[in-house]
Amino acid sequence: MKSSDLAELFTGRQTRYARYLIEVLTVVLLLMTSWFSRWGRWQNRKILDFDTFYIVAQRVWHGDVERAYYIDQMLRMEMDASGGPFKPMPWTYPPQFDLLVAPLALLPVGGAYFLFVAATLSFYLLILKAISQSGFTLISFLLLPSLLITLIGGQNGFLTGGLIGLACLTIERRQVVAGLSLGAMVVKPHLAVAFAVYVVLARRWIALVIAIGVVLSSSIICTVLLGPGIWSAFFVSVHASADSLARGGVYPLYRMVSVYAGLRTAGFPASLAFLGQVVAAILSLFIIAFVLYRRLPTRWCVGLAAVTSLLISPYAYDYDLLILGMGIAILLPEITRRANAGERITIYSMMLFAECSGVLQALRVGTLNENVDLIEHQVASFGGFAVVGLVLLILRVLLRDAGPGALCKNEVPAHGAEVGSN
């Protein structure tokens, strides 16, 4: 098999395949809108992730959103919203996300779901297309499991993935936009650490100043609109979340894609699992520093910063892999050109495995049946190990023959959308 055979398999007739993808996603979006609207047989449905967004949006307008940060009070609100058994979902988002979702409460829950997911999905796909260009069909196929998972749950993976992708597109020539995008990641700051470190080490000072300004100004706005007490409630929730993550039994670790989750579900104590996560985080930051020190091409550095983002925090889910997808999209031309057939198949397979492993585990143990009581840390999590292997293999492929001819001359594409081009 030639080096371009697998890519050609997916890039042929791209317009038709892209249309099929949009049609599939649209059908799922409409079905889930009906589901969230409680139409017909879904009148007594259980609650999913988006329902917690909606609950918090309502509490913002009621003036007592800090209640959502206390697990016992959030549990009662989730119980009231649920039509049947449900799994507790603690609220640990920063107050900025509370304000972001607040307008959703002005619509019925089904309409709010449609607006939020349709808007963020469109944003994500537009950025992904701008980055991947001719590789859009291949990368969207590889991301299909995460796209569907995010659609079904109504999670915010499209938003965070799109924000990191936008930062990747604009970090060289439009640093103000990149800074705004990176600052907006305050809604999930643990997923922006790697890219923030890249910004500092690459000395993109304008982007850094803008990002810090966004974080500080949004924090002031939250304090004014939600009251100073929102911060104490938030930090109480973060502390309780860390305790719950260590003890197990609350978070679905089998759906996490972190080294911590993998080690914890393998039977290691929380302290050793956390140590493993620290090692993974150090590896992530070392990779970013190393490729910058080697002065490798800018798009490689940016792509690796996105790919390694999920190695930082123990708290990363399968829908967060949409961030990794942006990094893969940037690096895809180099992967198809430099990797042999076996390496490409391995990279694509590990990516799909990381996305699907949590759902496959759920199917295996029957957790899709609401009557099954699952103690999460007894069900193995493999996604984090797949992400580590994926990152290391991509790094190996990029560094192969990366001699003087591959050194970065601080070249920047004439247009941001060309970051991911050949």
C-alpha positions, 0 to 999 in steps of 0.5 A: 500500500502506497503512503497516500492510499488510505487517505485517497480512500477517504478524500475521493468524492469529498463533497458527497461524503461531507454531505452524508456526514452533515445529514447523519448529524442533523438526523441525530440532532433532530432526534435528540431534540425530540428526546429532550423535549419529552415528546411521545414515549420520551415523556419520562426520560432520564436526564443527560449532561445538557439537562444540568446546563439547563438546570443551572441556566434556570438557577441563574435567573432565579438568583441562586445559582450557587446552589448548583455547586453543592452536591446535595442541592444539585442532586435534588434539582436533578431528581426533580428534572428526571423522569426516572432513575439517574446518575448524580452529576456534580456541577464544577464549571467556573461561573463564566459558564453559568453566565454563558448558558443562562440565556438557554433558560429563556427557551423550553429545554428541547429548543435550548438543546437544539440552539446550543448544540446546533450553534456549537456543532456548526462552529466546530465543523467550520473550524475543523474544515478551515484547518483540515481542508482537503482532509476534512472527510478523513478527520470527520470520519475519525471523529464521528464517535466523539461527534455522536457522543457529544450530540447525544449528551448535549455536552460542550465538546463542540464549543471547547474543541472549536475554541482551541481550533480557532486559537490554532488557526489564528495564533500566528497572524491574528493573536488578538483572536487567538487570545480571545479564544484561549481566554474563553477556554476559562469555561474549561481551563484544565483543557487549555493548559497545554496550549497556554504553555505553548503561547508562553514558550512561543512568546506570543505575548499579545495572545497571552495578554488578551487571554488574561484580560478575558479571564480577569474581566469575565471574572469581574462580570461574574462577581458583579452579576452573580455575587461574590459568594459564587466563588466560594461555592465554586471552590467548594465544588472543586474540592468536593469533586477532587475528593469524589474523583479519588474515592470513586463511585460518582464519576464514570471513570470508564468514560474518561480518557486520562491516565489517572482514570486508567490507573485507578480502574486498574486497581492502583490507589488514588495517590499512585494514579494521580502520580501517573497523571502528573507524569503524563502532564510533565510529558505533555509540557516537555513535548511542547518545550522540546519541539519549540526548542528544536524549532520545528515547523510552527504547525507541528508545534501548534498541532502537538499543543492541541493533541497533548492537551488531554494529557494534563488533567485527570478530568477529561472525557471522551467528548473532550477528544474533539480538542485532540481532533483539531490537533490531528487535523493540523498534523494530518498532512504530515502524518499521511506524508511521513508515516508508513501504512502501518503507522497511519492505521495504528494512529487512526485505530488508537484515535477511534479506540480512545473515542469508543472505549468508554461506550464499548465498556458501557455496553459490555457491563450493561450501564446503558440499562438504567437498572444497572448499578455501576461502581465506576472504578471497577470498570476499566478505562483504556482511553487515556493509555490510547491517547498517550500511545497516540501522542508518542507515535505521532511525535515519532513520525514527525521527528523522523528525518526532521533534520535541518530541512524541517527546521522552523523559519518562523514561516507563517501561512498567509491565511490562518486557514492554511495552518493545517495545509501541506 
